[in-house]
Amino acid sequence: MYKLVEVIWVDAEEYGEIGWNDLKAMKRYAKKPCPEMRSVGYVLYNNKSHISLASTVGSEQCSSIEKIPTEFIISITELLPRETH
């Protein structure tokens, strides 16, 4: 069984239009914090560089995975205790 977790993390961001942008507006936006994101999924892999989550896991298949760099992570919370047999 895989751990089900919620990961709170800060995402990298790019802002602006293609071509020229107003420098004053860009400087104002540059001061805003990066967006805080929340992801929920089953932990397929976790090491010092990143965590990999899948939203759906079967016995032989799973959904696509989301990889979050460790440096972006604020917290990881286990949502349900794993069953032990």
HELIX and SHEET records of a PDB file:
HELIX    1   1 LEU A   23  ALA A   30  1                                   8    
HELIX    2   2 THR A   70  PHE A   72  5                                   3    
SHEET    1   A 5 ILE A  65  PRO A  69  0                                        
SHEET    2   A 5 HIS A  50  ALA A  54 -1                                        
SHEET    3   A 5 GLU A  36  ASN A  46 -1                                        
SHEET    4   A 5 LEU A   4  VAL A  10 -1                                        
SHEET    5   A 5 ILE A  73  LEU A  80 -1                                        
END                                                                             
